[in-house]
């Protein structure tokens, strides 16, 4: 008498249940809270510090004020374990601080350009004067 063996292509129900449970646990682990966005937070703080070193007055720079507010909101989001929101706010904070720095640099460049234009105009007037004629 020959014993029949079960076909190899079907798994026992217990094995299928274990695989299903393992898959669920893996999905739950992936859906857990993401890590704290320390790199984004540090980048935002560094951008704000750089803007401060450029002597951007808070009152004159709404972008820098917004950057500080968003960094504070990001820190609150970290405390509330809302890491995705915290990272987004930190990135926005960095962008706002960099915008504040760029805006200030552009204003300085415009001021230098305006000074050069005035100096050029003065030099042209001096060159157009006739020698020996009092004005």
Order of alpha helices (4+ residues) and beta strands (2+ residues): alpha-alpha-alpha-alpha
